[in-house]
Amino acid sequence: MIQYVNTYRDRFGVETICRTLCAAECGFMTARGYWAAKSRPPSARAMSDQLLGAEMIRLHAENYGVYDVRKMHALMKRQNWAIGRDQTGRIMRSLGLRGVKRSKRVFTTKSDPVGIKPLDLVQRRFVAVAPRRLWVVDITYVRTWQGFAYVAFVTDVFSRRIVGWNVASTLKADILPLQALDMAAFTAGGDLTGLTHHSDHGSNYMSLVYTNRIVELGANPSTGAVGDSDDNALAEAVNGLYKTELIRQQGPWQSVEQVELATLEWVWWWNNQRLHGELDMRTPAEVEAANYADLESPETATAALEKH
């Protein structure tokens, strides 16, 4: 009510506004009540909301403006703010802060009808006990003023970390997905023995140059069913979040190079700063660091020796 009178008092006057609205709306404040409220010092709750709200605005902007109440509450707690989830939601609503919603997926997979398909080694079980055990891959696209930019991601299932990616103006297998795979392999030390590489039946991933590279690296190829998004759901979820959190938020895009630079920054944020609900509100970097810390702990070493 105070804000309403503040907005229109220069145009109509406080007395007129309050008298008119008191007659139409039972319980609306009087002019005396308005001036008393204006002269009253702000309450402790109002001062707290102002302080917390300023921090939420900053954090929301730093995280691509995509966090909803659940993630904002988790982030505020990580920043050592004493705040409840309901309070977080109330302040966010008052500031107009909200999360983003994913749109329906557009299917881009084009299968090679004559190629030999690897077996499905995953069977929709997107779980891994450690890093470098299961990678999922997929391709998406971005419209730019110069044409399409195509984007390939390689994601580690254990930590949800994007371990390889590439942006190109072509879908050619030796340029787009292969360079993303080579980036991931380089980070992993070049030996993928024992790792399962899971993709859809897209002709890019079924091409000879790409499948030969998987074998050279020592990985086991795996593919889902044609046209069934559930068989590669995790990789497609990464694509969907990429489009929702970056592409639709910051477009339109002028060039492939602009998309590439923005993707570089988004991948760093995804791996090192973004909170993932599937990881108990941790980042991929934190999950992998915790895994390696467990492996190096004396208790783990002792257990390994006793096992052998």
Beta strands, then each sheet from edge to edge (+ up, - down):
strand 1: 134-144
strand 2: 147-156
strand 3: 162-168
strand 4: 196-199
strand 5: 220-223
sheet 1: 3+ 2- 1+ 4+ 5+
end
